[in-house]
Each structure stands twice: as C-alpha cells, then as structure tokens.
Amino acid sequence: MPSAPDGRAGHPPGRPVRILLADDQPLLRTGFRMVLGTEDDLDIVAEAGDGQEAVELSRRLLPDVVLMDIRMPRMDGVAATRAIVDARLPVRVLILTTFDLDEYVVGALRAGASGFLAKDVPADDLVTAIRTVAAGEAVVAPRILRRLLDRFATVLPDPAASPPKALGTLTEREREVLVQVARGLSNAEIAAALSVSETTIKTHVGHVLTKLRLRDRVQAVVLAYESGLVRPKA
C-alpha cells in the first residue's frame, strides 16, 4: 500500500476508489455521478447535501475521497474538511470551488484539504484529480492558486520582514525546491530545472514536508506564499 506524503496510506490498488459527493445542489451531484459513473475504478458510495452530513457519512463509510463543495448549509466545506482531518479519518478531501468563492479556498487548504478544482473542470481532469488524491498525493491547480494568492497579496507579509523560523530548518536546496513547488512545477519539471533526478526531488519534497510539519504539497505552496518566500506576480 503506497504511503501518502502526510503519513496516511494511499488507496490500495486493485479496488475501486470510493467517493462521497458533498454538494447542496442535487443537480450538480447528479452531473458528477453521471461523469464518474462511467469509470470502472470509481465508485460513488453516498451523497451528502450539507457539510455536517458529509462528516457523518465520512465517519461511517470511510470513503477514499470526499468531493466537497465549499458553501453548504449547516456546516460549510471548510469546517467539514477540518472535522474530517481532525478526526484522523483515512479520508482525503478534494474541494470544488468557483472563482466568486475564492476567499474560502485558502481556509480549506489550511484545514487539510488535499487540493481543489474549479466546478467547471473538464471531466477528464476531475477523474484524474480524484485518482491522484486517492493515491495519497495532492492536487495543486497552479493557475487557480496563483489567482487566489494575487487576491490575498495585500495580507501577505512584508518582503523585507524576516522569514519564519521554520524555514531556517531547510537546506538551501530544500528552500530552492520549495520555491519551485510553490510556482506550480511538478517533480519532473523541478528535476529538469535543477539538473537532478526526479527521485532526488521527491526526497527533497519529503524532507520539506517533514521539517515544516505540513500534510502535503498543497500546504507547502500556501506556506511559501504566506511566509513571503514566494510573492504573487504583479
């Protein structure tokens, strides 16, 4: 069973990925069910109409992935994600958002979501993202994340300020790798840029996550921007 970057085991090969759909709009849940139902390796085990129901079903059914809407009644997607992560369930959360709800996304990532996608994501990209998250990896949508961070630029730290002490535990190469991760590059792309093997980059990323006590790659991106290590482009 593959190990996830945050220490949780990834989805075991050989059985379908079990998915919980959490969205307060029945029509959207129906659409997702139609798209995902055509994939032999994906199995929708339940649907939730609000965040509280999503948490309760996650506790009871232990799906591999929760496809989580941000804005829902009773409990929003951020609070539901935090509840699932804090309960240490072997469940990963993939957030769905729209650009008019950007302000919620960073909160969801801080809460422990394994990634996020726009609701109008192409079907093939949605399927790939679910498989990626189920395997124990994180899904970073670089263009969406950059747009979010541009909006939050006014609350990021002064670039002249001292970096957080935690970053001081990283080696120069690890900081360099973190910067590249924050810019949305894959391990293969970072390896090519730094002229080292992809395995070496994977090792560096693992060290970064461990030293900074981060769950996954997504939270590493957020930290890099919030700490001022990387600045949004004008």
TORKOL-4160 file (C-alpha; in steps of 0.2 Angstrom, whole numbers, padded with zeros to 4 digits, m for minus):
234
<pt num="1" X="0000" Y="0000" Z="0000"/>
<pt num="2" X="0008" Y="0017" Z="m0005"/>
<pt num="3" X="0012" Y="0029" Z="0008"/>
<pt num="4" X="0005" Y="0047" Z="0007"/>
<pt num="5" X="0016" Y="0062" Z="0010"/>
<pt num="6" X="0006" Y="0066" Z="0026"/>
<pt num="7" X="0009" Y="0048" Z="0033"/>
<pt num="8" X="m0008" Y="0041" Z="0029"/>
<pt num="9" X="m0009" Y="0026" Z="0017"/>
<pt num="10" X="m0014" Y="0029" Z="0000"/>
<pt num="11" X="m0029" Y="0020" Z="m0009"/>
<pt num="12" X="m0024" Y="0001" Z="m0011"/>
<pt num="13" X="m0023" Y="m0004" Z="m0029"/>
<pt num="14" X="m0035" Y="m0017" Z="m0036"/>
<pt num="15" X="m0051" Y="m0010" Z="m0029"/>
<pt num="16" X="m0062" Y="0005" Z="m0035"/>
<pt num="17" X="m0059" Y="0022" Z="m0027"/>
<pt num="18" X="m0074" Y="0025" Z="m0015"/>
<pt num="19" X="m0081" Y="0043" Z="m0017"/>
<pt num="20" X="m0093" Y="0053" Z="m0006"/>
<pt num="21" X="m0101" Y="0068" Z="m0016"/>
<pt num="22" X="m0105" Y="0083" Z="m0004"/>
<pt num="23" X="m0114" Y="0097" Z="m0013"/>
<pt num="24" X="m0131" Y="0105" Z="m0008"/>
<pt num="25" X="m0136" Y="0106" Z="m0026"/>
<pt num="26" X="m0144" Y="0089" Z="m0031"/>
<pt num="27" X="m0142" Y="0094" Z="m0050"/>
<pt num="28" X="m0123" Y="0095" Z="m0048"/>
<pt num="29" X="m0122" Y="0079" Z="m0038"/>
<pt num="30" X="m0132" Y="0071" Z="m0052"/>
<pt num="31" X="m0120" Y="0078" Z="m0065"/>
<pt num="32" X="m0104" Y="0072" Z="m0055"/>
<pt num="33" X="m0112" Y="0055" Z="m0053"/>
<pt num="34" X="m0115" Y="0054" Z="m0072"/>
<pt num="35" X="m0097" Y="0058" Z="m0076"/>
<pt num="36" X="m0089" Y="0047" Z="m0063"/>
<pt num="37" X="m0101" Y="0033" Z="m0065"/>
<pt num="38" X="m0093" Y="0029" Z="m0082"/>
<pt num="39" X="m0076" Y="0025" Z="m0074"/>
<pt num="40" X="m0074" Y="0007" Z="m0069"/>
<pt num="41" X="m0062" Y="0011" Z="m0055"/>
<pt num="42" X="m0073" Y="0024" Z="m0047"/>
<pt num="43" X="m0087" Y="0020" Z="m0035"/>
<pt num="44" X="m0099" Y="0033" Z="m0028"/>
<pt num="45" X="m0104" Y="0026" Z="m0011"/>
<pt num="46" X="m0115" Y="0040" Z="m0005"/>
<pt num="47" X="m0121" Y="0058" Z="m0007"/>
<pt num="48" X="m0122" Y="0072" Z="0006"/>
<pt num="49" X="m0132" Y="0088" Z="0005"/>
<pt num="50" X="m0123" Y="0098" Z="0018"/>
<pt num="51" X="m0106" Y="0098" Z="0027"/>
<pt num="52" X="m0112" Y="0090" Z="0043"/>
<pt num="53" X="m0120" Y="0076" Z="0034"/>
<pt num="54" X="m0103" Y="0074" Z="0024"/>
<pt num="55" X="m0094" Y="0072" Z="0041"/>
<pt num="56" X="m0106" Y="0060" Z="0047"/>
<pt num="57" X="m0105" Y="0049" Z="0032"/>
<pt num="58" X="m0086" Y="0050" Z="0031"/>
<pt num="59" X="m0085" Y="0044" Z="0049"/>
<pt num="60" X="m0097" Y="0029" Z="0045"/>
<pt num="61" X="m0092" Y="0024" Z="0027"/>
<pt num="62" X="m0074" Y="0029" Z="0027"/>
<pt num="63" X="m0074" Y="0034" Z="0008"/>
<pt num="64" X="m0057" Y="0036" Z="0000"/>
<pt num="65" X="m0061" Y="0054" Z="m0007"/>
<pt num="66" X="m0074" Y="0067" Z="m0002"/>
<pt num="67" X="m0078" Y="0078" Z="m0017"/>
<pt num="68" X="m0083" Y="0093" Z="m0006"/>
<pt num="69" X="m0092" Y="0109" Z="m0011"/>
<pt num="70" X="m0086" Y="0125" Z="m0001"/>
<pt num="71" X="m0103" Y="0133" Z="0003"/>
<pt num="72" X="m0116" Y="0122" Z="0010"/>
<pt num="73" X="m0129" Y="0124" Z="0024"/>
<pt num="74" X="m0127" Y="0118" Z="0042"/>
<pt num="75" X="m0108" Y="0116" Z="0040"/>
<pt num="76" X="m0098" Y="0123" Z="0026"/>
<pt num="77" X="m0084" Y="0114" Z="0016"/>
<pt num="78" X="m0070" Y="0122" Z="0026"/>
<pt num="79" X="m0077" Y="0117" Z="0043"/>
<pt num="80" X="m0082" Y="0099" Z="0036"/>
<pt num="81" X="m0064" Y="0097" Z="0030"/>
<pt num="82" X="m0057" Y="0102" Z="0046"/>
<pt num="83" X="m0068" Y="0090" Z="0056"/>
<pt num="84" X="m0063" Y="0075" Z="0044"/>
<pt num="85" X="m0045" Y="0079" Z="0046"/>
<pt num="86" X="m0045" Y="0082" Z="0064"/>
<pt num="87" X="m0054" Y="0065" Z="0067"/>
<pt num="88" X="m0039" Y="0057" Z="0058"/>
<pt num="89" X="m0050" Y="0048" Z="0046"/>
<pt num="90" X="m0042" Y="0039" Z="0032"/>
<pt num="91" X="m0052" Y="0050" Z="0020"/>
<pt num="92" X="m0045" Y="0064" Z="0009"/>
<pt num="93" X="m0054" Y="0079" Z="0003"/>
<pt num="94" X="m0054" Y="0087" Z="m0014"/>
<pt num="95" X="m0063" Y="0104" Z="m0014"/>
<pt num="96" X="m0073" Y="0111" Z="m0028"/>
<pt num="97" X="m0075" Y="0130" Z="m0029"/>
<pt num="98" X="m0080" Y="0144" Z="m0041"/>
<pt num="99" X="m0070" Y="0160" Z="m0043"/>
<pt num="100" X="m0083" Y="0170" Z="m0034"/>
<pt num="101" X="m0080" Y="0160" Z="m0018"/>
<pt num="102" X="m0061" Y="0161" Z="m0018"/>
<pt num="103" X="m0060" Y="0168" Z="m0001"/>
<pt num="104" X="m0064" Y="0151" Z="0006"/>
<pt num="105" X="m0051" Y="0141" Z="m0003"/>
<pt num="106" X="m0035" Y="0145" Z="0007"/>
<pt num="107" X="m0045" Y="0141" Z="0023"/>
<pt num="108" X="m0049" Y="0124" Z="0016"/>
<pt num="109" X="m0031" Y="0121" Z="0012"/>
<pt num="110" X="m0026" Y="0126" Z="0029"/>
<pt num="111" X="m0039" Y="0114" Z="0036"/>
<pt num="112" X="m0031" Y="0100" Z="0027"/>
<pt num="113" X="m0039" Y="0098" Z="0010"/>
<pt num="114" X="m0029" Y="0088" Z="m0002"/>
<pt num="115" X="m0032" Y="0100" Z="m0016"/>
<pt num="116" X="m0045" Y="0110" Z="m0025"/>
<pt num="117" X="m0053" Y="0112" Z="m0043"/>
<pt num="118" X="m0065" Y="0124" Z="m0051"/>
<pt num="119" X="m0083" Y="0117" Z="m0053"/>
<pt num="120" X="m0082" Y="0118" Z="m0072"/>
<pt num="121" X="m0066" Y="0107" Z="m0073"/>
<pt num="122" X="m0066" Y="0096" Z="m0088"/>
<pt num="123" X="m0072" Y="0078" Z="m0084"/>
<pt num="124" X="m0055" Y="0070" Z="m0088"/>
<pt num="125" X="m0046" Y="0082" Z="m0076"/>
<pt num="126" X="m0059" Y="0078" Z="m0062"/>
<pt num="127" X="m0057" Y="0060" Z="m0064"/>
<pt num="128" X="m0038" Y="0061" Z="m0064"/>
<pt num="129" X="m0038" Y="0073" Z="m0049"/>
<pt num="130" X="m0048" Y="0060" Z="m0039"/>
<pt num="131" X="m0037" Y="0046" Z="m0043"/>
<pt num="132" X="m0022" Y="0057" Z="m0039"/>
<pt num="133" X="m0029" Y="0062" Z="m0022"/>
<pt num="134" X="m0034" Y="0044" Z="m0018"/>
<pt num="135" X="m0016" Y="0038" Z="m0021"/>
<pt num="136" X="m0010" Y="0049" Z="m0007"/>
<pt num="137" X="m0004" Y="0064" Z="m0017"/>
<pt num="138" X="m0011" Y="0082" Z="m0018"/>
<pt num="139" X="m0018" Y="0091" Z="m0032"/>
<pt num="140" X="m0012" Y="0109" Z="m0035"/>
<pt num="141" X="m0021" Y="0119" Z="m0048"/>
<pt num="142" X="m0007" Y="0132" Z="m0051"/>
<pt num="143" X="m0017" Y="0144" Z="m0061"/>
<pt num="144" X="m0031" Y="0145" Z="m0049"/>
<pt num="145" X="m0019" Y="0146" Z="m0034"/>
<pt num="146" X="m0010" Y="0160" Z="m0042"/>
<pt num="147" X="m0026" Y="0169" Z="m0045"/>
<pt num="148" X="m0031" Y="0166" Z="m0027"/>
<pt num="149" X="m0014" Y="0172" Z="m0020"/>
<pt num="150" X="m0015" Y="0188" Z="m0030"/>
<pt num="151" X="m0031" Y="0192" Z="m0022"/>
<pt num="152" X="m0023" Y="0189" Z="m0005"/>
<pt num="153" X="m0007" Y="0198" Z="m0009"/>
<pt num="154" X="m0012" Y="0213" Z="0002"/>
<pt num="155" X="m0012" Y="0202" Z="0018"/>
<pt num="156" X="0005" Y="0193" Z="0014"/>
<pt num="157" X="0020" Y="0198" Z="0024"/>
<pt num="158" X="0031" Y="0212" Z="0020"/>
<pt num="159" X="0045" Y="0205" Z="0009"/>
<pt num="160" X="0058" Y="0214" Z="0019"/>
<pt num="161" X="0052" Y="0205" Z="0035"/>
<pt num="162" X="0062" Y="0190" Z="0042"/>
<pt num="163" X="0056" Y="0173" Z="0036"/>
<pt num="164" X="0048" Y="0162" Z="0048"/>
<pt num="165" X="0060" Y="0152" Z="0059"/>
<pt num="166" X="0053" Y="0136" Z="0052"/>
<pt num="167" X="0061" Y="0140" Z="0035"/>
<pt num="168" X="0078" Y="0141" Z="0044"/>
<pt num="169" X="0077" Y="0122" Z="0046"/>
<pt num="170" X="0078" Y="0119" Z="0027"/>
<pt num="171" X="0094" Y="0117" Z="0017"/>
<pt num="172" X="0097" Y="0129" Z="0003"/>
<pt num="173" X="0092" Y="0116" Z="m0009"/>
<pt num="174" X="0076" Y="0112" Z="0000"/>
<pt num="175" X="0071" Y="0130" Z="0000"/>
<pt num="176" X="0075" Y="0131" Z="m0019"/>
<pt num="177" X="0064" Y="0116" Z="m0021"/>
<pt num="178" X="0050" Y="0123" Z="m0011"/>
<pt num="179" X="0050" Y="0139" Z="m0021"/>
<pt num="180" X="0048" Y="0128" Z="m0037"/>
<pt num="181" X="0034" Y="0118" Z="m0029"/>
<pt num="182" X="0026" Y="0135" Z="m0025"/>
<pt num="183" X="0027" Y="0140" Z="m0043"/>
<pt num="184" X="0017" Y="0125" Z="m0048"/>
<pt num="185" X="0030" Y="0114" Z="m0055"/>
<pt num="186" X="0029" Y="0095" Z="m0054"/>
<pt num="187" X="0043" Y="0085" Z="m0048"/>
<pt num="188" X="0049" Y="0080" Z="m0065"/>
<pt num="189" X="0049" Y="0099" Z="m0070"/>
<pt num="190" X="0059" Y="0104" Z="m0055"/>
<pt num="191" X="0071" Y="0090" Z="m0058"/>
<pt num="192" X="0074" Y="0096" Z="m0076"/>
<pt num="193" X="0076" Y="0114" Z="m0070"/>
<pt num="194" X="0089" Y="0109" Z="m0057"/>
<pt num="195" X="0098" Y="0095" Z="m0067"/>
<pt num="196" X="0095" Y="0082" Z="m0054"/>
<pt num="197" X="0085" Y="0066" Z="m0054"/>
<pt num="198" X="0066" Y="0066" Z="m0051"/>
<pt num="199" X="0069" Y="0054" Z="m0036"/>
<pt num="200" X="0081" Y="0067" Z="m0028"/>
<pt num="201" X="0067" Y="0080" Z="m0030"/>
<pt num="202" X="0054" Y="0068" Z="m0022"/>
<pt num="203" X="0066" Y="0066" Z="m0007"/>
<pt num="204" X="0069" Y="0084" Z="m0005"/>
<pt num="205" X="0050" Y="0087" Z="m0006"/>
<pt num="206" X="0048" Y="0074" Z="0008"/>
<pt num="207" X="0061" Y="0082" Z="0019"/>
<pt num="208" X="0052" Y="0099" Z="0017"/>
<pt num="209" X="0035" Y="0092" Z="0022"/>
<pt num="210" X="0043" Y="0083" Z="0037"/>
<pt num="211" X="0053" Y="0098" Z="0043"/>
<pt num="212" X="0039" Y="0111" Z="0041"/>
<pt num="213" X="0026" Y="0098" Z="0048"/>
<pt num="214" X="0015" Y="0100" Z="0033"/>
<pt num="215" X="0002" Y="0087" Z="0027"/>
<pt num="216" X="0006" Y="0088" Z="0009"/>
<pt num="217" X="0012" Y="0098" Z="m0006"/>
<pt num="218" X="m0004" Y="0110" Z="m0006"/>
<pt num="219" X="0000" Y="0116" Z="0011"/>
<pt num="220" X="0018" Y="0119" Z="0006"/>
<pt num="221" X="0013" Y="0130" Z="m0008"/>
<pt num="222" X="0002" Y="0140" Z="0004"/>
<pt num="223" X="0016" Y="0142" Z="0017"/>
<pt num="224" X="0028" Y="0148" Z="0004"/>
<pt num="225" X="0017" Y="0162" Z="m0001"/>
<pt num="226" X="0011" Y="0166" Z="0016"/>
<pt num="227" X="0029" Y="0167" Z="0023"/>
<pt num="228" X="0034" Y="0178" Z="0009"/>
<pt num="229" X="0046" Y="0166" Z="0002"/>
<pt num="230" X="0037" Y="0167" Z="m0015"/>
<pt num="231" X="0027" Y="0183" Z="m0020"/>
<pt num="232" X="0012" Y="0184" Z="m0031"/>
<pt num="233" X="0017" Y="0191" Z="m0048"/>
<pt num="234" X="0010" Y="0208" Z="m0052"/>
